[in-house]
Amino acid sequence: MKDRYDTLATEFNITKGSEFYQKLSTEIMEMLSMKLTMISLMDSMSDESFEPIPIKSSL
């Protein structure tokens, strides 16, 4: 992932090591961590324990 980020940063003229580069890198890693956490949590739930709650329409 880091190699891909570096490639994209180069394509968009983002200077490696700049404050913007570092901030964007941190935000990307945080988003990926959250996504992996959600995938892990959803994967650990069995199908019987999770059922959607129906939404009642007021129309």
PDB file of N, H, CA, C and O in Angstrom:
ATOM      1  N   MET A   1       0.825  -1.193   0.000  1.00  0.00           N
ATOM      2  CA  MET A   1       0.000   0.000   0.000  1.00  0.00           C
ATOM      3  C   MET A   1       0.871   1.259   0.000  1.00  0.00           C
ATOM      4  O   MET A   1       0.564   2.245  -0.671  1.00  0.00           O
ATOM      5  N   LYS A   2       1.940   1.204   0.752  1.00  0.00           N
ATOM      6  H   LYS A   2       2.190   0.404   1.297  1.00  0.00           H
ATOM      7  CA  LYS A   2       2.821   2.369   0.832  1.00  0.00           C
ATOM      8  C   LYS A   2       3.451   2.664  -0.529  1.00  0.00           C
ATOM      9  O   LYS A   2       3.597   3.825  -0.912  1.00  0.00           O
ATOM     10  N   ASP A   3       3.819   1.620  -1.250  1.00  0.00           N
ATOM     11  H   ASP A   3       3.701   0.677  -0.939  1.00  0.00           H
ATOM     12  CA  ASP A   3       4.395   1.824  -2.584  1.00  0.00           C
ATOM     13  C   ASP A   3       3.382   2.468  -3.518  1.00  0.00           C
ATOM     14  O   ASP A   3       3.727   3.356  -4.298  1.00  0.00           O
ATOM     15  N   ARG A   4       2.131   2.020  -3.439  1.00  0.00           N
ATOM     16  H   ARG A   4       1.851   1.299  -2.806  1.00  0.00           H
ATOM     17  CA  ARG A   4       1.078   2.590  -4.287  1.00  0.00           C
ATOM     18  C   ARG A   4       0.855   4.060  -3.931  1.00  0.00           C
ATOM     19  O   ARG A   4       0.701   4.901  -4.817  1.00  0.00           O
ATOM     20  N   TYR A   5       0.838   4.367  -2.631  1.00  0.00           N
ATOM     21  H   TYR A   5       0.964   3.684  -1.911  1.00  0.00           H
ATOM     22  CA  TYR A   5       0.671   5.757  -2.194  1.00  0.00           C
ATOM     23  C   TYR A   5       1.813   6.621  -2.724  1.00  0.00           C
ATOM     24  O   TYR A   5       1.585   7.731  -3.204  1.00  0.00           O
ATOM     25  N   ASP A   6       3.034   6.114  -2.637  1.00  0.00           N
ATOM     26  H   ASP A   6       3.219   5.212  -2.247  1.00  0.00           H
ATOM     27  CA  ASP A   6       4.187   6.866  -3.139  1.00  0.00           C
ATOM     28  C   ASP A   6       4.072   7.115  -4.640  1.00  0.00           C
ATOM     29  O   ASP A   6       4.403   8.200  -5.118  1.00  0.00           O
ATOM     30  N   THR A   7       3.606   6.114  -5.381  1.00  0.00           N
ATOM     31  H   THR A   7       3.337   5.233  -4.993  1.00  0.00           H
ATOM     32  CA  THR A   7       3.421   6.270  -6.828  1.00  0.00           C
ATOM     33  C   THR A   7       2.391   7.346  -7.131  1.00  0.00           C
ATOM     34  O   THR A   7       2.613   8.205  -7.984  1.00  0.00           O
ATOM     35  N   LEU A   8       1.258   7.297  -6.427  1.00  0.00           N
ATOM     36  H   LEU A   8       1.078   6.599  -5.734  1.00  0.00           H
ATOM     37  CA  LEU A   8       0.214   8.303  -6.637  1.00  0.00           C
ATOM     38  C   LEU A   8       0.686   9.694  -6.227  1.00  0.00           C
ATOM     39  O   LEU A   8       0.375  10.683  -6.890  1.00  0.00           O
ATOM     40  N   ALA A   9       1.426   9.763  -5.146  1.00  0.00           N
ATOM     41  H   ALA A   9       1.678   8.959  -4.607  1.00  0.00           H
ATOM     42  CA  ALA A   9       1.949  11.057  -4.698  1.00  0.00           C
ATOM     43  C   ALA A   9       2.849  11.657  -5.775  1.00  0.00           C
ATOM     44  O   ALA A   9       2.789  12.857  -6.042  1.00  0.00           O
ATOM     45  N   THR A  10       3.669  10.833  -6.382  1.00  0.00           N
ATOM     46  H   THR A  10       3.717   9.858  -6.165  1.00  0.00           H
ATOM     47  CA  THR A  10       4.546  11.306  -7.455  1.00  0.00           C
ATOM     48  C   THR A  10       3.735  11.777  -8.656  1.00  0.00           C
ATOM     49  O   THR A  10       4.032  12.816  -9.245  1.00  0.00           O
ATOM     50  N   GLU A  11       2.702  11.005  -9.018  1.00  0.00           N
ATOM     51  H   GLU A  11       2.461  10.161  -8.539  1.00  0.00           H
ATOM     52  CA  GLU A  11       1.856  11.373 -10.158  1.00  0.00           C
ATOM     53  C   GLU A  11       1.164  12.716  -9.948  1.00  0.00           C
ATOM     54  O   GLU A  11       0.961  13.467 -10.902  1.00  0.00           O
ATOM     55  N   PHE A  12       0.803  13.022  -8.704  1.00  0.00           N
ATOM     56  H   PHE A  12       0.968  12.412  -7.929  1.00  0.00           H
ATOM     57  CA  PHE A  12       0.091  14.265  -8.405  1.00  0.00           C
ATOM     58  C   PHE A  12       1.018  15.350  -7.851  1.00  0.00           C
ATOM     59  O   PHE A  12       0.565  16.316  -7.238  1.00  0.00           O
ATOM     60  N   ASN A  13       2.312  15.174  -8.077  1.00  0.00           N
ATOM     61  H   ASN A  13       2.680  14.389  -8.575  1.00  0.00           H
ATOM     62  CA  ASN A  13       3.326  16.163  -7.686  1.00  0.00           C
ATOM     63  C   ASN A  13       3.289  16.523  -6.202  1.00  0.00           C
ATOM     64  O   ASN A  13       3.444  17.688  -5.835  1.00  0.00           O
ATOM     65  N   ILE A  14       3.082  15.520  -5.356  1.00  0.00           N
ATOM     66  H   ILE A  14       2.955  14.574  -5.654  1.00  0.00           H
ATOM     67  CA  ILE A  14       3.135  15.728  -3.908  1.00  0.00           C
ATOM     68  C   ILE A  14       4.549  15.367  -3.464  1.00  0.00           C
ATOM     69  O   ILE A  14       5.001  14.238  -3.656  1.00  0.00           O
ATOM     70  N   THR A  15       5.230  16.321  -2.878  1.00  0.00           N
ATOM     71  H   THR A  15       4.863  17.238  -2.722  1.00  0.00           H
ATOM     72  CA  THR A  15       6.619  16.124  -2.478  1.00  0.00           C
ATOM     73  C   THR A  15       6.708  15.148  -1.317  1.00  0.00           C
ATOM     74  O   THR A  15       6.109  15.354  -0.262  1.00  0.00           O
ATOM     75  N   LYS A  16       7.471  14.079  -1.534  1.00  0.00           N
ATOM     76  H   LYS A  16       7.958  13.912  -2.391  1.00  0.00           H
ATOM     77  CA  LYS A  16       7.648  13.073  -0.489  1.00  0.00           C
ATOM     78  C   LYS A  16       8.375  13.714   0.695  1.00  0.00           C
ATOM     79  O   LYS A  16       9.402  14.371   0.528  1.00  0.00           O
ATOM     80  N   GLY A  17       7.829  13.512   1.880  1.00  0.00           N
ATOM     81  H   GLY A  17       6.995  12.978   2.016  1.00  0.00           H
ATOM     82  CA  GLY A  17       8.413  14.092   3.079  1.00  0.00           C
ATOM     83  C   GLY A  17       7.831  15.437   3.460  1.00  0.00           C
ATOM     84  O   GLY A  17       8.130  15.964   4.532  1.00  0.00           O
ATOM     85  N   SER A  18       6.990  16.006   2.581  1.00  0.00           N
ATOM     86  H   SER A  18       6.746  15.578   1.711  1.00  0.00           H
ATOM     87  CA  SER A  18       6.375  17.295   2.916  1.00  0.00           C
ATOM     88  C   SER A  18       5.308  17.101   3.987  1.00  0.00           C
ATOM     89  O   SER A  18       4.867  15.982   4.250  1.00  0.00           O
ATOM     90  N   GLU A  19       4.905  18.199   4.594  1.00  0.00           N
ATOM     91  H   GLU A  19       5.263  19.108   4.381  1.00  0.00           H
ATOM     92  CA  GLU A  19       3.869  18.139   5.634  1.00  0.00           C
ATOM     93  C   GLU A  19       2.564  17.584   5.061  1.00  0.00           C
ATOM     94  O   GLU A  19       1.892  16.782   5.709  1.00  0.00           O
ATOM     95  N   PHE A  20       2.207  18.011   3.845  1.00  0.00           N
ATOM     96  H   PHE A  20       2.753  18.662   3.318  1.00  0.00           H
ATOM     97  CA  PHE A  20       0.985  17.531   3.195  1.00  0.00           C
ATOM     98  C   PHE A  20       1.065  16.030   2.939  1.00  0.00           C
ATOM     99  O   PHE A  20       0.095  15.306   3.162  1.00  0.00           O
ATOM    100  N   TYR A  21       2.220  15.566   2.471  1.00  0.00           N
ATOM    101  H   TYR A  21       3.008  16.155   2.290  1.00  0.00           H
ATOM    102  CA  TYR A  21       2.444  14.145   2.209  1.00  0.00           C
ATOM    103  C   TYR A  21       2.263  13.336   3.492  1.00  0.00           C
ATOM    104  O   TYR A  21       1.582  12.311   3.493  1.00  0.00           O
ATOM    105  N   GLN A  22       2.868  13.794   4.571  1.00  0.00           N
ATOM    106  H   GLN A  22       3.421  14.627   4.570  1.00  0.00           H
ATOM    107  CA  GLN A  22       2.792  13.089   5.852  1.00  0.00           C
ATOM    108  C   GLN A  22       1.365  13.057   6.395  1.00  0.00           C
ATOM    109  O   GLN A  22       0.902  12.024   6.879  1.00  0.00           O
ATOM    110  N   LYS A  23       0.668  14.198   6.309  1.00  0.00           N
ATOM    111  H   LYS A  23       1.044  15.037   5.915  1.00  0.00           H
ATOM    112  CA  LYS A  23      -0.700  14.285   6.817  1.00  0.00           C
ATOM    113  C   LYS A  23      -1.622  13.362   6.025  1.00  0.00           C
ATOM    114  O   LYS A  23      -2.429  12.636   6.605  1.00  0.00           O
ATOM    115  N   LEU A  24      -1.499  13.393   4.706  1.00  0.00           N
ATOM    116  H   LEU A  24      -0.843  13.983   4.235  1.00  0.00           H
ATOM    117  CA  LEU A  24      -2.328  12.551   3.852  1.00  0.00           C
ATOM    118  C   LEU A  24      -2.037  11.074   4.092  1.00  0.00           C
ATOM    119  O   LEU A  24      -2.955  10.254   4.128  1.00  0.00           O
ATOM    120  N   SER A  25      -0.772  10.738   4.255  1.00  0.00           N
ATOM    121  H   SER A  25      -0.026  11.403   4.226  1.00  0.00           H
ATOM    122  CA  SER A  25      -0.374   9.360   4.534  1.00  0.00           C
ATOM    123  C   SER A  25      -0.996   8.870   5.841  1.00  0.00           C
ATOM    124  O   SER A  25      -1.507   7.752   5.908  1.00  0.00           O
ATOM    125  N   THR A  26      -0.953   9.701   6.870  1.00  0.00           N
ATOM    126  H   THR A  26      -0.538  10.609   6.816  1.00  0.00           H
ATOM    127  CA  THR A  26      -1.541   9.343   8.166  1.00  0.00           C
ATOM    128  C   THR A  26      -3.044   9.130   8.046  1.00  0.00           C
ATOM    129  O   THR A  26      -3.579   8.165   8.593  1.00  0.00           O
ATOM    130  N   GLU A  27      -3.730  10.019   7.336  1.00  0.00           N
ATOM    131  H   GLU A  27      -3.296  10.802   6.891  1.00  0.00           H
ATOM    132  CA  GLU A  27      -5.178   9.897   7.164  1.00  0.00           C
ATOM    133  C   GLU A  27      -5.543   8.628   6.399  1.00  0.00           C
ATOM    134  O   GLU A  27      -6.513   7.952   6.742  1.00  0.00           O
ATOM    135  N   ILE A  28      -4.776   8.306   5.376  1.00  0.00           N
ATOM    136  H   ILE A  28      -3.988   8.855   5.097  1.00  0.00           H
ATOM    137  CA  ILE A  28      -5.033   7.096   4.595  1.00  0.00           C
ATOM    138  C   ILE A  28      -4.860   5.859   5.465  1.00  0.00           C
ATOM    139  O   ILE A  28      -5.691   4.952   5.419  1.00  0.00           O
ATOM    140  N   MET A  29      -3.803   5.810   6.249  1.00  0.00           N
ATOM    141  H   MET A  29      -3.128   6.546   6.286  1.00  0.00           H
ATOM    142  CA  MET A  29      -3.558   4.656   7.116  1.00  0.00           C
ATOM    143  C   MET A  29      -4.653   4.517   8.172  1.00  0.00           C
ATOM    144  O   MET A  29      -5.051   3.400   8.501  1.00  0.00           O
ATOM    145  N   GLU A  30      -5.147   5.638   8.708  1.00  0.00           N
ATOM    146  H   GLU A  30      -4.824   6.546   8.441  1.00  0.00           H
ATOM    147  CA  GLU A  30      -6.230   5.590   9.687  1.00  0.00           C
ATOM    148  C   GLU A  30      -7.512   5.057   9.052  1.00  0.00           C
ATOM    149  O   GLU A  30      -8.222   4.256   9.660  1.00  0.00           O
ATOM    150  N   MET A  31      -7.810   5.505   7.823  1.00  0.00           N
ATOM    151  H   MET A  31      -7.234   6.155   7.329  1.00  0.00           H
ATOM    152  CA  MET A  31      -9.014   5.020   7.137  1.00  0.00           C
ATOM    153  C   MET A  31      -8.910   3.528   6.842  1.00  0.00           C
ATOM    154  O   MET A  31      -9.884   2.793   7.006  1.00  0.00           O
ATOM    155  N   LEU A  32      -7.744   3.079   6.409  1.00  0.00           N
ATOM    156  H   LEU A  32      -6.953   3.676   6.275  1.00  0.00           H
ATOM    157  CA  LEU A  32      -7.556   1.654   6.142  1.00  0.00           C
ATOM    158  C   LEU A  32      -7.691   0.832   7.419  1.00  0.00           C
ATOM    159  O   LEU A  32      -8.261  -0.259   7.400  1.00  0.00           O
ATOM    160  N   SER A  33      -7.172   1.348   8.520  1.00  0.00           N
ATOM    161  H   SER A  33      -6.708   2.234   8.536  1.00  0.00           H
ATOM    162  CA  SER A  33      -7.297   0.651   9.805  1.00  0.00           C
ATOM    163  C   SER A  33      -8.757   0.520  10.215  1.00  0.00           C
ATOM    164  O   SER A  33      -9.186  -0.537  10.677  1.00  0.00           O
ATOM    165  N   MET A  34      -9.525   1.606  10.043  1.00  0.00           N
ATOM    166  H   MET A  34      -9.177   2.465   9.667  1.00  0.00           H
ATOM    167  CA  MET A  34     -10.952   1.554  10.374  1.00  0.00           C
ATOM    168  C   MET A  34     -11.681   0.555   9.488  1.00  0.00           C
ATOM    169  O   MET A  34     -12.534  -0.194   9.963  1.00  0.00           O
ATOM    170  N   LYS A  35     -11.347   0.543   8.201  1.00  0.00           N
ATOM    171  H   LYS A  35     -10.654   1.152   7.816  1.00  0.00           H
ATOM    172  CA  LYS A  35     -11.992  -0.381   7.271  1.00  0.00           C
ATOM    173  C   LYS A  35     -11.680  -1.826   7.654  1.00  0.00           C
ATOM    174  O   LYS A  35     -12.575  -2.671   7.663  1.00  0.00           O
ATOM    175  N   LEU A  36     -10.424  -2.114   7.968  1.00  0.00           N
ATOM    176  H   LEU A  36      -9.696  -1.428   7.961  1.00  0.00           H
ATOM    177  CA  LEU A  36     -10.051  -3.466   8.374  1.00  0.00           C
ATOM    178  C   LEU A  36     -10.734  -3.867   9.677  1.00  0.00           C
ATOM    179  O   LEU A  36     -11.124  -5.022   9.843  1.00  0.00           O
ATOM    180  N   THR A  37     -10.881  -2.921  10.599  1.00  0.00           N
ATOM    181  H   THR A  37     -10.565  -1.982  10.464  1.00  0.00           H
ATOM    182  CA  THR A  37     -11.579  -3.199  11.852  1.00  0.00           C
ATOM    183  C   THR A  37     -13.035  -3.554  11.588  1.00  0.00           C
ATOM    184  O   THR A  37     -13.551  -4.512  12.162  1.00  0.00           O
ATOM    185  N   MET A  38     -13.705  -2.789  10.722  1.00  0.00           N
ATOM    186  H   MET A  38     -13.286  -2.010  10.255  1.00  0.00           H
ATOM    187  CA  MET A  38     -15.106  -3.070  10.387  1.00  0.00           C
ATOM    188  C   MET A  38     -15.247  -4.426   9.709  1.00  0.00           C
ATOM    189  O   MET A  38     -16.168  -5.182  10.020  1.00  0.00           O
ATOM    190  N   ILE A  39     -14.352  -4.737   8.796  1.00  0.00           N
ATOM    191  H   ILE A  39     -13.603  -4.124   8.544  1.00  0.00           H
ATOM    192  CA  ILE A  39     -14.401  -6.034   8.120  1.00  0.00           C
ATOM    193  C   ILE A  39     -14.218  -7.156   9.131  1.00  0.00           C
ATOM    194  O   ILE A  39     -14.919  -8.166   9.082  1.00  0.00           O
ATOM    195  N   SER A  40     -13.285  -6.977  10.037  1.00  0.00           N
ATOM    196  H   SER A  40     -12.715  -6.156  10.077  1.00  0.00           H
ATOM    197  CA  SER A  40     -13.032  -7.980  11.064  1.00  0.00           C
ATOM    198  C   SER A  40     -14.242  -8.159  11.976  1.00  0.00           C
ATOM    199  O   SER A  40     -14.615  -9.287  12.298  1.00  0.00           O
ATOM    200  N   LEU A  41     -14.857  -7.053  12.394  1.00  0.00           N
ATOM    201  H   LEU A  41     -14.555  -6.137  12.132  1.00  0.00           H
ATOM    202  CA  LEU A  41     -16.038  -7.135  13.257  1.00  0.00           C
ATOM    203  C   LEU A  41     -17.208  -7.802  12.546  1.00  0.00           C
ATOM    204  O   LEU A  41     -17.898  -8.635  13.134  1.00  0.00           O
ATOM    205  N   MET A  42     -17.433  -7.446  11.297  1.00  0.00           N
ATOM    206  H   MET A  42     -16.873  -6.770  10.819  1.00  0.00           H
ATOM    207  CA  MET A  42     -18.538  -8.042  10.540  1.00  0.00           C
ATOM    208  C   MET A  42     -18.281  -9.523  10.291  1.00  0.00           C
ATOM    209  O   MET A  42     -19.215 -10.325  10.292  1.00  0.00           O
ATOM    210  N   ASP A  43     -17.034  -9.882  10.080  1.00  0.00           N
ATOM    211  H   ASP A  43     -16.276  -9.230  10.079  1.00  0.00           H
ATOM    212  CA  ASP A  43     -16.683 -11.272   9.826  1.00  0.00           C
ATOM    213  C   ASP A  43     -16.859 -12.127  11.081  1.00  0.00           C
ATOM    214  O   ASP A  43     -17.159 -13.317  10.986  1.00  0.00           O
ATOM    215  N   SER A  44     -16.673 -11.523  12.252  1.00  0.00           N
ATOM    216  H   SER A  44     -16.429 -10.556  12.329  1.00  0.00           H
ATOM    217  CA  SER A  44     -16.776 -12.277  13.501  1.00  0.00           C
ATOM    218  C   SER A  44     -18.222 -12.501  13.939  1.00  0.00           C
ATOM    219  O   SER A  44     -18.480 -13.314  14.826  1.00  0.00           O
ATOM    220  N   MET A  45     -19.165 -11.786  13.324  1.00  0.00           N
ATOM    221  H   MET A  45     -18.955 -11.126  12.603  1.00  0.00           H
ATOM    222  CA  MET A  45     -20.575 -11.956  13.680  1.00  0.00           C
ATOM    223  C   MET A  45     -21.161 -13.125  12.899  1.00  0.00           C
ATOM    224  O   MET A  45     -20.972 -13.228  11.687  1.00  0.00           O
ATOM    225  N   SER A  46     -21.867 -13.997  13.593  1.00  0.00           N
ATOM    226  H   SER A  46     -22.020 -13.913  14.578  1.00  0.00           H
ATOM    227  CA  SER A  46     -22.513 -15.100  12.882  1.00  0.00           C
ATOM    228  C   SER A  46     -23.781 -14.589  12.208  1.00  0.00           C
ATOM    229  O   SER A  46     -24.344 -13.577  12.624  1.00  0.00           O
ATOM    230  N   ASP A  47     -24.219 -15.271  11.190  1.00  0.00           N
ATOM    231  H   ASP A  47     -23.761 -16.093  10.851  1.00  0.00           H
ATOM    232  CA  ASP A  47     -25.392 -14.841  10.432  1.00  0.00           C
ATOM    233  C   ASP A  47     -26.657 -14.812  11.281  1.00  0.00           C
ATOM    234  O   ASP A  47     -27.532 -13.977  11.050  1.00  0.00           O
ATOM    235  N   GLU A  48     -26.769 -15.704  12.255  1.00  0.00           N
ATOM    236  H   GLU A  48     -26.058 -16.382  12.443  1.00  0.00           H
ATOM    237  CA  GLU A  48     -27.977 -15.743  13.082  1.00  0.00           C
ATOM    238  C   GLU A  48     -28.041 -14.595  14.083  1.00  0.00           C
ATOM    239  O   GLU A  48     -29.130 -14.207  14.506  1.00  0.00           O
ATOM    240  N   SER A  49     -26.911 -14.056  14.461  1.00  0.00           N
ATOM    241  H   SER A  49     -26.026 -14.370  14.117  1.00  0.00           H
ATOM    242  CA  SER A  49     -26.909 -13.026  15.501  1.00  0.00           C
ATOM    243  C   SER A  49     -27.173 -11.624  14.963  1.00  0.00           C
ATOM    244  O   SER A  49     -27.348 -10.682  15.737  1.00  0.00           O
ATOM    245  N   PHE A  50     -27.202 -11.486  13.665  1.00  0.00           N
ATOM    246  H   PHE A  50     -27.060 -12.251  13.036  1.00  0.00           H
ATOM    247  CA  PHE A  50     -27.382 -10.155  13.094  1.00  0.00           C
ATOM    248  C   PHE A  50     -28.507 -10.175  12.081  1.00  0.00           C
ATOM    249  O   PHE A  50     -28.411 -10.819  11.037  1.00  0.00           O
ATOM    250  N   GLU A  51     -29.559  -9.472  12.399  1.00  0.00           N
ATOM    251  H   GLU A  51     -29.637  -8.949  13.248  1.00  0.00           H
ATOM    252  CA  GLU A  51     -30.657  -9.328  11.453  1.00  0.00           C
ATOM    253  C   GLU A  51     -30.989  -7.850  11.350  1.00  0.00           C
ATOM    254  O   GLU A  51     -31.064  -7.159  12.367  1.00  0.00           O
ATOM    255  N   PRO A  52     -31.189  -7.357  10.139  1.00  0.00           N
ATOM    256  CA  PRO A  52     -31.500  -5.936   9.982  1.00  0.00           C
ATOM    257  C   PRO A  52     -32.833  -5.565  10.623  1.00  0.00           C
ATOM    258  O   PRO A  52     -33.763  -6.370  10.668  1.00  0.00           O
ATOM    259  N   ILE A  53     -32.908  -4.359  11.104  1.00  0.00           N
ATOM    260  H   ILE A  53     -32.153  -3.705  11.067  1.00  0.00           H
ATOM    261  CA  ILE A  53     -34.144  -3.845  11.692  1.00  0.00           C
ATOM    262  C   ILE A  53     -34.928  -3.158  10.585  1.00  0.00           C
ATOM    263  O   ILE A  53     -34.402  -2.271   9.913  1.00  0.00           O
ATOM    264  N   PRO A  54     -36.184  -3.560  10.385  1.00  0.00           N
ATOM    265  CA  PRO A  54     -36.964  -2.931   9.311  1.00  0.00           C
ATOM    266  C   PRO A  54     -37.231  -1.456   9.608  1.00  0.00           C
ATOM    267  O   PRO A  54     -37.408  -1.061  10.761  1.00  0.00           O
ATOM    268  N   ILE A  55     -37.257  -0.667   8.566  1.00  0.00           N
ATOM    269  H   ILE A  55     -37.114  -0.988   7.629  1.00  0.00           H
ATOM    270  CA  ILE A  55     -37.537   0.763   8.689  1.00  0.00           C
ATOM    271  C   ILE A  55     -38.994   0.983   8.312  1.00  0.00           C
ATOM    272  O   ILE A  55     -39.426   0.633   7.213  1.00  0.00           O
ATOM    273  N   LYS A  56     -39.744   1.567   9.239  1.00  0.00           N
ATOM    274  H   LYS A  56     -39.393   1.852  10.132  1.00  0.00           H
ATOM    275  CA  LYS A  56     -41.158   1.823   8.978  1.00  0.00           C
ATOM    276  C   LYS A  56     -41.302   3.167   8.288  1.00  0.00           C
ATOM    277  O   LYS A  56     -40.743   4.172   8.728  1.00  0.00           O
ATOM    278  N   SER A  57     -42.042   3.170   7.226  1.00  0.00           N
ATOM    279  H   SER A  57     -42.496   2.354   6.868  1.00  0.00           H
ATOM    280  CA  SER A  57     -42.261   4.402   6.481  1.00  0.00           C
ATOM    281  C   SER A  57     -43.492   5.109   7.028  1.00  0.00           C
ATOM    282  O   SER A  57     -44.495   4.466   7.339  1.00  0.00           O
ATOM    283  N   SER A  58     -43.419   6.420   7.144  1.00  0.00           N
ATOM    284  H   SER A  58     -42.604   6.943   6.892  1.00  0.00           H
ATOM    285  CA  SER A  58     -44.557   7.188   7.656  1.00  0.00           C
ATOM    286  C   SER A  58     -45.438   7.699   6.528  1.00  0.00           C
ATOM    287  O   SER A  58     -46.362   8.476   6.771  1.00  0.00           O
ATOM    288  N   LEU A  59     -45.168   7.279   5.306  1.00  0.00           N
ATOM    289  H   LEU A  59     -44.417   6.648   5.109  1.00  0.00           H
ATOM    290  CA  LEU A  59     -45.953   7.748   4.155  1.00  0.00           C
ATOM    291  C   LEU A  59     -47.262   7.053   4.038  1.00  0.00           C
ATOM    292  O   LEU A  59     -48.032   7.339   3.122  1.00  0.00           O
TER     293      LEU A  59
END
